[in-house]
Amino acid sequence: MKEHSKEVVEKVLECVRDLADEFGPSGIENHIKLIMASVDQLLDKSAKCQLKHSHSQAHDDDDDDDDDEYDSEEDMDHDEIILGNSTDVLISVSKALGNDFLPHFTTIAPRLVKYLSDDYGERDRTMVIGCLSEIMASCPAAIDQYFDHFYKVLIQHSNGTDGELNRNISYGIGILCKNAPQRFEPILQEALAAVQRMHTASDAQDAKDNCIASIIRILDTFS
């Protein structure tokens, strides 16, 4: 992606998301390689808008310190927006393409998974786990290939108290149960315990609601 302005990139991503939502495959199929390559570059933080540029004008030392601090905070805000918009694009494209999204997911998955490390903030992990869960829901073929890896990610992050994160994890567990019951059955008790733990640990009502919905889905599947 050649655009230097993060604000412009954010708007472009929103437009791509809307095209996929409104027109489905016909709105994106002729440009899917470019879309995925651009998202891959943004997730890798190697797009032009994400590269550091030196100031072209000289400032006093104090001004430089103030400007650098402001720029750093502004960059962090834009980076979070770009990540959020990038994951939104992936969700919308996966909904448009269904199982045909699998080859693209196989390419982009390593870029997403790196945001689950401790090097990134909880907000990043929340967005990525939400994105992965939505992709699994729209592209069940991905579950066949990544069930064990995705379940491990969900369980590893299920011990916290953050409501948004727990909401997305419980949703992901429910999706695995719905779309791969035979593979889910051996880990049924562990998954139920994790969802119950997140329900207890979460104060946010939407997180509790997702936990309850996940428990109901599991019980309906195996009752």
HELIX and SHEET records of a PDB file:
HELIX    1   1 LYS A    6  PHE A   23  1                                  18    
HELIX    2   2 PRO A   25  ILE A   28  1                                   4    
HELIX    3   3 GLU A   29  HIS A   31  5                                   3    
HELIX    4   4 ILE A   32  LEU A   43  1                                  12    
HELIX    5   5 LYS A   48  GLN A   50  5                                   3    
HELIX    6   6 ASP A   61  LEU A   97  1                                  37    
HELIX    7   7 GLY A   98  PHE A  101  5                                   4    
HELIX    8   8 LEU A  102  VAL A  113  1                                  12    
HELIX    9   9 LYS A  114  LEU A  116  5                                   3    
HELIX   10  10 GLU A  122  SER A  138  1                                  17    
HELIX   11  11 PRO A  140  GLN A  156  1                                  17    
HELIX   12  12 GLY A  163  ASN A  179  1                                  17    
HELIX   13  13 PRO A  181  PHE A  184  1                                   4    
HELIX   14  14 GLU A  185  ILE A  187  5                                   3    
HELIX   15  15 LEU A  188  ALA A  201  1                                  14    
HELIX   16  16 GLN A  205  PHE A  222  1                                  18    
END                                                                             
